[in-house]
Amino acid sequence: MHHRITWSNLSDGSAVRLDLEAFIRGEPLKQLNALSNLVRELKFVSTVERIQEGDHSVANRMVVYRNVSGPYVSCALRAPEIKTLLTQPAQYSKFLQKFDEVACPDDLAKRFGFYRHPLWQDACDSKSGKRQKQKLSSVFMYALDVDTQFQNMSNAKKGREKRRRKQTQAEVHWREHFQRRKVFSRSTCKET
């Protein structure tokens, strides 16, 4: 299955395909205009594992608030850890101090180094408000976070497979139950 952009870029005779074939033969990327332009456009597209994307899709469909962002999902995944912090007074106060450190998006940009990014510079030049900068910093912190993009997802996969097995067992049980010959009796009423 291919995306329409993939078809247009990789079809016979397209400039990107010709450049890609030249790149495979050993030509430097700097000399291949169509390919280098495409690479620049795709540079900040985050790569997401199917395992993560599947769970995110379920979260988007199940949550009433439809705009489920990275920070929202991150907070939901870390809720058990946060609950344990709330039971220890020293850790709880440390946890609350972190909110002050990230309250100002400009301070966050300086702390994590994305204040030099062209989109951040544009936001500063156009005098964007705190809310717009918070949204932009959310993109930088979550969509471009290398640690979360390439983390080991084997535990998530095992959990999803376990849930799938349980669901399959339940479906088999209910299918067997409803495919039986229906006889009205006291025992079938109790069973149902």
LODO-331337 format. One line per field, with one value per atom (N, C-alpha, C): x, y, z; residue number from 1; atom name. Coordinates in steps of 0.2 Angstrom, whole numbers, plus 5000, padded with zeros to 4 digits. Example, Ala and Ser with C-alpha at 12.3 -4.5 7.8 and 13.67 -1.06 7.14 Angstrom:
c1 = c(5066 | 5062 | 5066 | 5064 | 5068 | 5064) .
c2 = c(4972 | 4978 | 4984 | 4989 | 4995 | 5000) .
c3 = c(5039 | 5039 | 5039 | 5035 | 5036 | 5039) .
resi = c(1 | 1 | 1 | 2 | 2 | 2) .
name = c(N | CA | C | N | CA | C) .
***
This chain:
c1 = c(5004 | 5000 | 5004 | 5003 | 5007 | 5003 | 5006 | 5003 | 5004 | 4999 | 4999 | 5005 | 5009 | 5015 | 5020 | 5020 | 5025 | 5024 | 5018 | 5017 | 5020 | 5019 | 5021 | 5029 | 5032 | 5039 | 5043 | 5040 | 5043 | 5041 | 5036 | 5034 | 5039 | 5039 | 5044 | 5045 | 5051 | 5052 | 5051 | 5049 | 5049 | 5056 | 5057 | 5064 | 5067 | 5062 | 5065 | 5067 | 5064 | 5066 | 5072 | 5073 | 5080 | 5085 | 5084 | 5089 | 5091 | 5085 | 5086 | 5091 | 5089 | 5093 | 5101 | 5102 | 5108 | 5112 | 5108 | 5111 | 5113 | 5109 | 5111 | 5117 | 5118 | 5124 | 5130 | 5129 | 5135 | 5136 | 5131 | 5132 | 5130 | 5133 | 5132 | 5125 | 5122 | 5115 | 5115 | 5120 | 5121 | 5120 | 5122 | 5121 | 5114 | 5110 | 5103 | 5098 | 5096 | 5091 | 5084 | 5081 | 5074 | 5074 | 5079 | 5080 | 5081 | 5086 | 5088 | 5082 | 5078 | 5073 | 5068 | 5066 | 5062 | 5064 | 5071 | 5074 | 5073 | 5074 | 5073 | 5066 | 5061 | 5054 | 5052 | 5055 | 5053 | 5057 | 5062 | 5067 | 5063 | 5058 | 5055 | 5049 | 5048 | 5042 | 5044 | 5040 | 5042 | 5040 | 5044 | 5043 | 5040 | 5034 | 5030 | 5030 | 5031 | 5030 | 5023 | 5021 | 5014 | 5011 | 5015 | 5013 | 5010 | 5014 | 5012 | 5006 | 5006 | 5001 | 4994 | 4995 | 4988 | 4985 | 4989 | 4987 | 4984 | 4988 | 4986 | 4979 | 4978 | 4972 | 4966 | 4967 | 4962 | 4960 | 4966 | 4965 | 4961 | 4962 | 4958 | 4951 | 4950 | 4943 | 4939 | 4942 | 4939 | 4938 | 4942 | 4942 | 4937 | 4933 | 4928 | 4931 | 4936 | 4940 | 4944 | 4942 | 4945 | 4952 | 4954 | 4961 | 4966 | 4968 | 4972 | 4979 | 4983 | 4989 | 4995 | 5001 | 5007 | 5007 | 5006 | 5007 | 5001 | 4995 | 4989 | 4991 | 4993 | 4994 | 5000 | 5005 | 5011 | 5009 | 5005 | 5002 | 4998 | 4994 | 4990 | 4994 | 5000 | 5004 | 5008 | 5010 | 5014 | 5010 | 5003 | 4999 | 5001 | 5002 | 5004 | 5010 | 5015 | 5021 | 5020 | 5016 | 5014 | 5010 | 5006 | 5002 | 5007 | 5012 | 5017 | 5021 | 5022 | 5026 | 5021 | 5015 | 5011 | 5010 | 5012 | 5012 | 5018 | 5024 | 5030 | 5031 | 5030 | 5031 | 5037 | 5042 | 5048 | 5048 | 5046 | 5046 | 5040 | 5034 | 5029 | 5031 | 5034 | 5036 | 5041 | 5046 | 5050 | 5046 | 5041 | 5037 | 5033 | 5031 | 5027 | 5032 | 5038 | 5043 | 5044 | 5043 | 5044 | 5039 | 5033 | 5028 | 5031 | 5034 | 5037 | 5042 | 5046 | 5052 | 5049 | 5043 | 5041 | 5035 | 5033 | 5027 | 5028 | 5034 | 5035 | 5038 | 5035 | 5037 | 5044 | 5046 | 5052 | 5058 | 5057 | 5062 | 5063 | 5057 | 5058 | 5062 | 5060 | 5064 | 5072 | 5073 | 5081 | 5084 | 5080 | 5082 | 5084 | 5079 | 5080 | 5083 | 5084 | 5088 | 5084 | 5078 | 5074 | 5072 | 5075 | 5074 | 5077 | 5082 | 5085 | 5081 | 5076 | 5072 | 5069 | 5068 | 5065 | 5058 | 5054 | 5047 | 5046 | 5051 | 5051 | 5053 | 5058 | 5060 | 5054 | 5050 | 5044 | 5039 | 5038 | 5033 | 5035 | 5042 | 5044 | 5044 | 5046 | 5045 | 5038 | 5033 | 5026 | 5023 | 5027 | 5024 | 5018 | 5019 | 5014 | 5013 | 5007 | 5006 | 5008 | 5007 | 5009 | 5006 | 5000 | 4996 | 4999 | 5000 | 5003 | 5010 | 5014 | 5020 | 5020 | 5015 | 5015 | 5013 | 5009 | 5007 | 5013 | 5017 | 5023 | 5028 | 5029 | 5034 | 5032 | 5025 | 5023 | 5025 | 5025 | 5027 | 5034 | 5038 | 5046 | 5047 | 5044 | 5045 | 5043 | 5038 | 5035 | 5036 | 5035 | 5035 | 5042 | 5047 | 5054 | 5058 | 5055 | 5059 | 5062 | 5069 | 5072 | 5071 | 5071 | 5070 | 5064 | 5058 | 5052 | 5051 | 5054 | 5053 | 5056 | 5062 | 5065 | 5066 | 5061 | 5061 | 5059 | 5061 | 5059 | 5052 | 5048 | 5041 | 5039 | 5043 | 5042 | 5036 | 5037 | 5032 | 5025 | 5025 | 5018 | 5015 | 5020 | 5017 | 5015 | 5018 | 5016 | 5009 | 5009 | 5002 | 4997 | 4998 | 4992 | 4991 | 4996 | 4994 | 4991 | 4992 | 4989 | 4981 | 4980 | 4973 | 4969 | 4973 | 4970 | 4968 | 4972 | 4971 | 4965 | 4964 | 4958 | 4952 | 4953 | 4947 | 4944 | 4949 | 4948 | 4944 | 4947 | 4944 | 4937 | 4936 | 4929 | 4924 | 4927 | 4923 | 4921 | 4925 | 4924 | 4919 | 4919 | 4915 | 4908 | 4907 | 4901 | 4898 | 4902 | 4900 | 4897 | 4901 | 4898 | 4891 | 4891 | 4885 | 4879 | 4880 | 4874 | 4873 | 4877 | 4876 | 4873 | 4873 | 4869 | 4862 | 4859 | 4852 | 4849 | 4844 | 4840 | 4834 | 4835 | 4829 | 4827 | 4821 | 4818 | 4817 | 4822 | 4821 | 4824 | 4823 | 4826 | 4834 | 4837 | 4844 | 4847 | 4844 | 4846 | 4845 | 4840 | 4839 | 4844 | 4846 | 4851 | 4858 | 4859 | 4865 | 4866 | 4860 | 4861 | 4861) .
c2 = c(4994 | 5000 | 5006 | 5011 | 5017 | 5023 | 5028 | 5035 | 5038 | 5043 | 5046 | 5050 | 5052 | 5056 | 5051 | 5045 | 5040 | 5038 | 5037 | 5036 | 5041 | 5047 | 5053 | 5053 | 5052 | 5053 | 5047 | 5041 | 5035 | 5032 | 5035 | 5033 | 5034 | 5030 | 5030 | 5037 | 5039 | 5046 | 5052 | 5051 | 5057 | 5059 | 5065 | 5068 | 5065 | 5064 | 5061 | 5054 | 5050 | 5043 | 5043 | 5047 | 5048 | 5049 | 5054 | 5056 | 5051 | 5047 | 5042 | 5036 | 5035 | 5030 | 5032 | 5038 | 5041 | 5041 | 5042 | 5042 | 5035 | 5030 | 5023 | 5021 | 5024 | 5023 | 5026 | 5031 | 5034 | 5042 | 5045 | 5052 | 5055 | 5061 | 5064 | 5068 | 5068 | 5071 | 5078 | 5082 | 5089 | 5090 | 5086 | 5087 | 5085 | 5082 | 5079 | 5084 | 5089 | 5094 | 5091 | 5087 | 5085 | 5081 | 5076 | 5072 | 5076 | 5080 | 5084 | 5089 | 5092 | 5096 | 5091 | 5085 | 5081 | 5079 | 5078 | 5076 | 5082 | 5088 | 5094 | 5094 | 5093 | 5094 | 5088 | 5082 | 5077 | 5076 | 5081 | 5080 | 5080 | 5084 | 5085 | 5081 | 5076 | 5072 | 5066 | 5066 | 5061 | 5054 | 5049 | 5042 | 5039 | 5035 | 5032 | 5025 | 5021 | 5014 | 5012 | 5007 | 5005 | 5003 | 5001 | 4999 | 5005 | 5010 | 5017 | 5020 | 5020 | 5023 | 5020 | 5013 | 5009 | 5011 | 5012 | 5013 | 5021 | 5025 | 5032 | 5033 | 5029 | 5029 | 5027 | 5021 | 5019 | 5025 | 5028 | 5034 | 5039 | 5041 | 5046 | 5045 | 5038 | 5036 | 5036 | 5034 | 5033 | 5039 | 5044 | 5050 | 5055 | 5057 | 5062 | 5068 | 5071 | 5077 | 5074 | 5076 | 5073 | 5075 | 5081 | 5083 | 5081 | 5074 | 5071 | 5072 | 5077 | 5079 | 5074 | 5075 | 5072 | 5072 | 5079 | 5079 | 5076 | 5076 | 5072 | 5065 | 5062 | 5055 | 5053 | 5057 | 5056 | 5056 | 5061 | 5061 | 5055 | 5053 | 5047 | 5041 | 5040 | 5034 | 5035 | 5041 | 5041 | 5042 | 5042 | 5043 | 5038 | 5032 | 5027 | 5030 | 5032 | 5035 | 5041 | 5045 | 5052 | 5050 | 5045 | 5043 | 5041 | 5037 | 5035 | 5041 | 5046 | 5052 | 5056 | 5056 | 5060 | 5057 | 5051 | 5048 | 5049 | 5052 | 5053 | 5061 | 5064 | 5071 | 5075 | 5072 | 5075 | 5075 | 5069 | 5068 | 5072 | 5073 | 5077 | 5084 | 5087 | 5094 | 5095 | 5090 | 5091 | 5090 | 5086 | 5085 | 5092 | 5095 | 5102 | 5107 | 5107 | 5112 | 5112 | 5106 | 5105 | 5109 | 5110 | 5114 | 5121 | 5124 | 5131 | 5131 | 5126 | 5126 | 5126 | 5123 | 5123 | 5127 | 5132 | 5136 | 5141 | 5144 | 5149 | 5145 | 5145 | 5142 | 5145 | 5151 | 5154 | 5151 | 5150 | 5147 | 5139 | 5136 | 5129 | 5129 | 5133 | 5134 | 5134 | 5139 | 5140 | 5134 | 5131 | 5125 | 5119 | 5118 | 5112 | 5113 | 5120 | 5122 | 5122 | 5122 | 5123 | 5130 | 5135 | 5142 | 5144 | 5140 | 5142 | 5140 | 5135 | 5133 | 5138 | 5138 | 5143 | 5144 | 5139 | 5140 | 5143 | 5142 | 5146 | 5153 | 5154 | 5161 | 5165 | 5161 | 5165 | 5166 | 5162 | 5163 | 5169 | 5170 | 5175 | 5182 | 5182 | 5187 | 5190 | 5185 | 5188 | 5189 | 5189 | 5190 | 5186 | 5179 | 5174 | 5174 | 5173 | 5173 | 5166 | 5166 | 5160 | 5154 | 5154 | 5148 | 5145 | 5149 | 5147 | 5144 | 5147 | 5145 | 5138 | 5137 | 5131 | 5125 | 5127 | 5122 | 5120 | 5125 | 5124 | 5120 | 5122 | 5118 | 5111 | 5110 | 5103 | 5099 | 5102 | 5099 | 5097 | 5102 | 5100 | 5095 | 5095 | 5091 | 5084 | 5083 | 5076 | 5073 | 5077 | 5074 | 5073 | 5077 | 5077 | 5074 | 5071 | 5068 | 5061 | 5061 | 5055 | 5049 | 5050 | 5045 | 5041 | 5045 | 5042 | 5039 | 5042 | 5039 | 5032 | 5031 | 5025 | 5021 | 5021 | 5017 | 5010 | 5006 | 4999 | 4998 | 4996 | 4995 | 4988 | 4983 | 4976 | 4975 | 4979 | 4978 | 4980 | 4985 | 4988 | 4982 | 4979 | 4974 | 4968 | 4966 | 4960 | 4962 | 4968 | 4970 | 4969 | 4972 | 4972 | 4965 | 4961 | 4954 | 4950 | 4952 | 4948 | 4951 | 4957 | 4960 | 4957 | 4956 | 4953 | 4946 | 4942 | 4935 | 4934 | 4939 | 4939 | 4940 | 4945 | 4947 | 4942 | 4938 | 4932 | 4927 | 4926 | 4920 | 4922 | 4929 | 4931 | 4930 | 4932 | 4932 | 4924 | 4920 | 4913 | 4910 | 4912 | 4910 | 4913 | 4919 | 4922 | 4919 | 4918 | 4914 | 4907 | 4904 | 4897 | 4897 | 4902 | 4903 | 4905 | 4909 | 4911 | 4907 | 4902 | 4898 | 4891 | 4890 | 4884 | 4884 | 4878 | 4878 | 4880 | 4885 | 4888 | 4884 | 4882 | 4879 | 4882 | 4884 | 4887 | 4882 | 4883 | 4879 | 4883 | 4880 | 4884 | 4884 | 4879 | 4879 | 4884 | 4885 | 4890 | 4897 | 4898 | 4905 | 4906 | 4901 | 4903 | 4904 | 4900 | 4901 | 4907 | 4910 | 4916 | 4922) .
c3 = c(5000 | 5000 | 5000 | 4996 | 4995 | 4996 | 4998 | 4999 | 4992 | 4990 | 4984 | 4982 | 4988 | 4987 | 4985 | 4988 | 4986 | 4979 | 4976 | 4969 | 4965 | 4966 | 4962 | 4962 | 4968 | 4968 | 4965 | 4966 | 4964 | 4957 | 4954 | 4947 | 4942 | 4937 | 4931 | 4928 | 4928 | 4925 | 4929 | 4936 | 4940 | 4942 | 4943 | 4945 | 4951 | 4956 | 4962 | 4961 | 4957 | 4956 | 4952 | 4947 | 4944 | 4949 | 4953 | 4958 | 4963 | 4965 | 4970 | 4967 | 4960 | 4957 | 4956 | 4955 | 4954 | 4961 | 4967 | 4973 | 4975 | 4973 | 4974 | 4971 | 4965 | 4961 | 4964 | 4969 | 4972 | 4971 | 4968 | 4967 | 4974 | 4975 | 4982 | 4982 | 4987 | 4988 | 4986 | 4987 | 4986 | 4978 | 4974 | 4967 | 4964 | 4968 | 4966 | 4969 | 4965 | 4967 | 4969 | 4965 | 4967 | 4973 | 4974 | 4980 | 4986 | 4986 | 4991 | 4994 | 4989 | 4991 | 4995 | 4992 | 4996 | 5003 | 5003 | 5010 | 5015 | 5012 | 5017 | 5019 | 5014 | 5016 | 5022 | 5021 | 5025 | 5032 | 5032 | 5038 | 5045 | 5046 | 5052 | 5053 | 5048 | 5049 | 5054 | 5059 | 5064 | 5062 | 5064 | 5062 | 5068 | 5067 | 5073 | 5071 | 5076 | 5076 | 5075 | 5072 | 5071 | 5078 | 5083 | 5089 | 5093 | 5093 | 5096 | 5093 | 5086 | 5082 | 5083 | 5084 | 5085 | 5092 | 5097 | 5103 | 5103 | 5100 | 5100 | 5096 | 5091 | 5087 | 5092 | 5096 | 5100 | 5105 | 5108 | 5113 | 5109 | 5103 | 5100 | 5099 | 5097 | 5096 | 5103 | 5108 | 5115 | 5119 | 5118 | 5122 | 5119 | 5124 | 5122 | 5119 | 5122 | 5120 | 5114 | 5108 | 5102 | 5100 | 5103 | 5101 | 5106 | 5106 | 5110 | 5108 | 5112 | 5110 | 5113 | 5111 | 5115 | 5122 | 5125 | 5132 | 5136 | 5133 | 5136 | 5136 | 5131 | 5131 | 5135 | 5135 | 5139 | 5147 | 5149 | 5156 | 5158 | 5153 | 5154 | 5155 | 5151 | 5152 | 5158 | 5161 | 5167 | 5173 | 5173 | 5178 | 5184 | 5183 | 5189 | 5192 | 5188 | 5191 | 5195 | 5193 | 5196 | 5203 | 5203 | 5209 | 5214 | 5212 | 5217 | 5220 | 5216 | 5218 | 5223 | 5222 | 5227 | 5234 | 5235 | 5241 | 5246 | 5242 | 5246 | 5246 | 5252 | 5252 | 5249 | 5250 | 5247 | 5239 | 5236 | 5229 | 5226 | 5230 | 5228 | 5227 | 5232 | 5231 | 5225 | 5224 | 5219 | 5212 | 5212 | 5206 | 5205 | 5210 | 5209 | 5206 | 5209 | 5206 | 5199 | 5196 | 5189 | 5185 | 5187 | 5184 | 5183 | 5188 | 5187 | 5182 | 5181 | 5177 | 5169 | 5168 | 5161 | 5160 | 5164 | 5164 | 5158 | 5157 | 5152 | 5146 | 5140 | 5134 | 5132 | 5133 | 5131 | 5135 | 5141 | 5146 | 5143 | 5142 | 5139 | 5133 | 5128 | 5122 | 5123 | 5128 | 5129 | 5133 | 5137 | 5141 | 5137 | 5132 | 5127 | 5121 | 5119 | 5113 | 5107 | 5107 | 5101 | 5099 | 5103 | 5102 | 5096 | 5093 | 5086 | 5080 | 5082 | 5076 | 5072 | 5066 | 5062 | 5063 | 5065 | 5067 | 5073 | 5078 | 5084 | 5083 | 5079 | 5078 | 5074 | 5070 | 5067 | 5072 | 5077 | 5082 | 5086 | 5088 | 5091 | 5088 | 5081 | 5077 | 5076 | 5076 | 5075 | 5081 | 5087 | 5093 | 5095 | 5094 | 5096 | 5103 | 5106 | 5113 | 5116 | 5122 | 5126 | 5124 | 5122 | 5120 | 5114 | 5109 | 5103 | 5104 | 5108 | 5109 | 5113 | 5117 | 5121 | 5116 | 5111 | 5106 | 5102 | 5100 | 5096 | 5100 | 5107 | 5111 | 5112 | 5112 | 5112 | 5106 | 5100 | 5094 | 5095 | 5097 | 5097 | 5103 | 5108 | 5114 | 5113 | 5109 | 5109 | 5102 | 5097 | 5090 | 5088 | 5090 | 5088 | 5093 | 5098 | 5104 | 5102 | 5101 | 5098 | 5103 | 5110 | 5114 | 5114 | 5113 | 5112 | 5105 | 5100 | 5093 | 5092 | 5096 | 5095 | 5101 | 5105 | 5112 | 5110 | 5115 | 5114 | 5115 | 5110 | 5111 | 5112 | 5114 | 5114 | 5120 | 5126 | 5131 | 5129 | 5125 | 5122 | 5118 | 5114 | 5109 | 5113 | 5118 | 5122 | 5125 | 5128 | 5131 | 5126 | 5120 | 5115 | 5113 | 5112 | 5110 | 5115 | 5122 | 5127 | 5127 | 5126 | 5126 | 5120 | 5114 | 5108 | 5110 | 5113 | 5115 | 5119 | 5124 | 5129 | 5125 | 5121 | 5117 | 5112 | 5109 | 5105 | 5109 | 5115 | 5119 | 5121 | 5122 | 5124 | 5118 | 5112 | 5106 | 5105 | 5106 | 5104 | 5109 | 5116 | 5121 | 5119 | 5117 | 5116 | 5109 | 5104 | 5098 | 5099 | 5104 | 5105 | 5109 | 5113 | 5117 | 5113 | 5108 | 5104 | 5098 | 5096 | 5091 | 5093 | 5100 | 5102 | 5101 | 5100 | 5099 | 5105 | 5104 | 5109 | 5111 | 5118 | 5121 | 5127 | 5127 | 5133 | 5139 | 5144 | 5150 | 5156 | 5162 | 5168 | 5167 | 5165 | 5165 | 5160 | 5154 | 5149 | 5152 | 5155 | 5159 | 5164 | 5168 | 5173 | 5169 | 5164 | 5160 | 5157 | 5154 | 5151 | 5156) .
resi = c(1 | 1 | 1 | 2 | 2 | 2 | 3 | 3 | 3 | 4 | 4 | 4 | 5 | 5 | 5 | 6 | 6 | 6 | 7 | 7 | 7 | 8 | 8 | 8 | 9 | 9 | 9 | 10 | 10 | 10 | 11 | 11 | 11 | 12 | 12 | 12 | 13 | 13 | 13 | 14 | 14 | 14 | 15 | 15 | 15 | 16 | 16 | 16 | 17 | 17 | 17 | 18 | 18 | 18 | 19 | 19 | 19 | 20 | 20 | 20 | 21 | 21 | 21 | 22 | 22 | 22 | 23 | 23 | 23 | 24 | 24 | 24 | 25 | 25 | 25 | 26 | 26 | 26 | 27 | 27 | 27 | 28 | 28 | 28 | 29 | 29 | 29 | 30 | 30 | 30 | 31 | 31 | 31 | 32 | 32 | 32 | 33 | 33 | 33 | 34 | 34 | 34 | 35 | 35 | 35 | 36 | 36 | 36 | 37 | 37 | 37 | 38 | 38 | 38 | 39 | 39 | 39 | 40 | 40 | 40 | 41 | 41 | 41 | 42 | 42 | 42 | 43 | 43 | 43 | 44 | 44 | 44 | 45 | 45 | 45 | 46 | 46 | 46 | 47 | 47 | 47 | 48 | 48 | 48 | 49 | 49 | 49 | 50 | 50 | 50 | 51 | 51 | 51 | 52 | 52 | 52 | 53 | 53 | 53 | 54 | 54 | 54 | 55 | 55 | 55 | 56 | 56 | 56 | 57 | 57 | 57 | 58 | 58 | 58 | 59 | 59 | 59 | 60 | 60 | 60 | 61 | 61 | 61 | 62 | 62 | 62 | 63 | 63 | 63 | 64 | 64 | 64 | 65 | 65 | 65 | 66 | 66 | 66 | 67 | 67 | 67 | 68 | 68 | 68 | 69 | 69 | 69 | 70 | 70 | 70 | 71 | 71 | 71 | 72 | 72 | 72 | 73 | 73 | 73 | 74 | 74 | 74 | 75 | 75 | 75 | 76 | 76 | 76 | 77 | 77 | 77 | 78 | 78 | 78 | 79 | 79 | 79 | 80 | 80 | 80 | 81 | 81 | 81 | 82 | 82 | 82 | 83 | 83 | 83 | 84 | 84 | 84 | 85 | 85 | 85 | 86 | 86 | 86 | 87 | 87 | 87 | 88 | 88 | 88 | 89 | 89 | 89 | 90 | 90 | 90 | 91 | 91 | 91 | 92 | 92 | 92 | 93 | 93 | 93 | 94 | 94 | 94 | 95 | 95 | 95 | 96 | 96 | 96 | 97 | 97 | 97 | 98 | 98 | 98 | 99 | 99 | 99 | 100 | 100 | 100 | 101 | 101 | 101 | 102 | 102 | 102 | 103 | 103 | 103 | 104 | 104 | 104 | 105 | 105 | 105 | 106 | 106 | 106 | 107 | 107 | 107 | 108 | 108 | 108 | 109 | 109 | 109 | 110 | 110 | 110 | 111 | 111 | 111 | 112 | 112 | 112 | 113 | 113 | 113 | 114 | 114 | 114 | 115 | 115 | 115 | 116 | 116 | 116 | 117 | 117 | 117 | 118 | 118 | 118 | 119 | 119 | 119 | 120 | 120 | 120 | 121 | 121 | 121 | 122 | 122 | 122 | 123 | 123 | 123 | 124 | 124 | 124 | 125 | 125 | 125 | 126 | 126 | 126 | 127 | 127 | 127 | 128 | 128 | 128 | 129 | 129 | 129 | 130 | 130 | 130 | 131 | 131 | 131 | 132 | 132 | 132 | 133 | 133 | 133 | 134 | 134 | 134 | 135 | 135 | 135 | 136 | 136 | 136 | 137 | 137 | 137 | 138 | 138 | 138 | 139 | 139 | 139 | 140 | 140 | 140 | 141 | 141 | 141 | 142 | 142 | 142 | 143 | 143 | 143 | 144 | 144 | 144 | 145 | 145 | 145 | 146 | 146 | 146 | 147 | 147 | 147 | 148 | 148 | 148 | 149 | 149 | 149 | 150 | 150 | 150 | 151 | 151 | 151 | 152 | 152 | 152 | 153 | 153 | 153 | 154 | 154 | 154 | 155 | 155 | 155 | 156 | 156 | 156 | 157 | 157 | 157 | 158 | 158 | 158 | 159 | 159 | 159 | 160 | 160 | 160 | 161 | 161 | 161 | 162 | 162 | 162 | 163 | 163 | 163 | 164 | 164 | 164 | 165 | 165 | 165 | 166 | 166 | 166 | 167 | 167 | 167 | 168 | 168 | 168 | 169 | 169 | 169 | 170 | 170 | 170 | 171 | 171 | 171 | 172 | 172 | 172 | 173 | 173 | 173 | 174 | 174 | 174 | 175 | 175 | 175 | 176 | 176 | 176 | 177 | 177 | 177 | 178 | 178 | 178 | 179 | 179 | 179 | 180 | 180 | 180 | 181 | 181 | 181 | 182 | 182 | 182 | 183 | 183 | 183 | 184 | 184 | 184 | 185 | 185 | 185 | 186 | 186 | 186 | 187 | 187 | 187 | 188 | 188 | 188 | 189 | 189 | 189 | 190 | 190 | 190 | 191 | 191 | 191 | 192 | 192 | 192) .
name = c(N | CA | C | N | CA | C | N | CA | C | N | CA | C | N | CA | C | N | CA | C | N | CA | C | N | CA | C | N | CA | C | N | CA | C | N | CA | C | N | CA | C | N | CA | C | N | CA | C | N | CA | C | N | CA | C | N | CA | C | N | CA | C | N | CA | C | N | CA | C | N | CA | C | N | CA | C | N | CA | C | N | CA | C | N | CA | C | N | CA | C | N | CA | C | N | CA | C | N | CA | C | N | CA | C | N | CA | C | N | CA | C | N | CA | C | N | CA | C | N | CA | C | N | CA | C | N | CA | C | N | CA | C | N | CA | C | N | CA | C | N | CA | C | N | CA | C | N | CA | C | N | CA | C | N | CA | C | N | CA | C | N | CA | C | N | CA | C | N | CA | C | N | CA | C | N | CA | C | N | CA | C | N | CA | C | N | CA | C | N | CA | C | N | CA | C | N | CA | C | N | CA | C | N | CA | C | N | CA | C | N | CA | C | N | CA | C | N | CA | C | N | CA | C | N | CA | C | N | CA | C | N | CA | C | N | CA | C | N | CA | C | N | CA | C | N | CA | C | N | CA | C | N | CA | C | N | CA | C | N | CA | C | N | CA | C | N | CA | C | N | CA | C | N | CA | C | N | CA | C | N | CA | C | N | CA | C | N | CA | C | N | CA | C | N | CA | C | N | CA | C | N | CA | C | N | CA | C | N | CA | C | N | CA | C | N | CA | C | N | CA | C | N | CA | C | N | CA | C | N | CA | C | N | CA | C | N | CA | C | N | CA | C | N | CA | C | N | CA | C | N | CA | C | N | CA | C | N | CA | C | N | CA | C | N | CA | C | N | CA | C | N | CA | C | N | CA | C | N | CA | C | N | CA | C | N | CA | C | N | CA | C | N | CA | C | N | CA | C | N | CA | C | N | CA | C | N | CA | C | N | CA | C | N | CA | C | N | CA | C | N | CA | C | N | CA | C | N | CA | C | N | CA | C | N | CA | C | N | CA | C | N | CA | C | N | CA | C | N | CA | C | N | CA | C | N | CA | C | N | CA | C | N | CA | C | N | CA | C | N | CA | C | N | CA | C | N | CA | C | N | CA | C | N | CA | C | N | CA | C | N | CA | C | N | CA | C | N | CA | C | N | CA | C | N | CA | C | N | CA | C | N | CA | C | N | CA | C | N | CA | C | N | CA | C | N | CA | C | N | CA | C | N | CA | C | N | CA | C | N | CA | C | N | CA | C | N | CA | C | N | CA | C | N | CA | C | N | CA | C | N | CA | C | N | CA | C | N | CA | C | N | CA | C | N | CA | C | N | CA | C | N | CA | C | N | CA | C | N | CA | C | N | CA | C | N | CA | C | N | CA | C | N | CA | C | N | CA | C | N | CA | C | N | CA | C | N | CA | C | N | CA | C | N | CA | C | N | CA | C | N | CA | C | N | CA | C | N | CA | C | N | CA | C | N | CA | C | N | CA | C | N | CA | C | N | CA | C | N | CA | C | N | CA | C | N | CA | C | N | CA | C) .
***
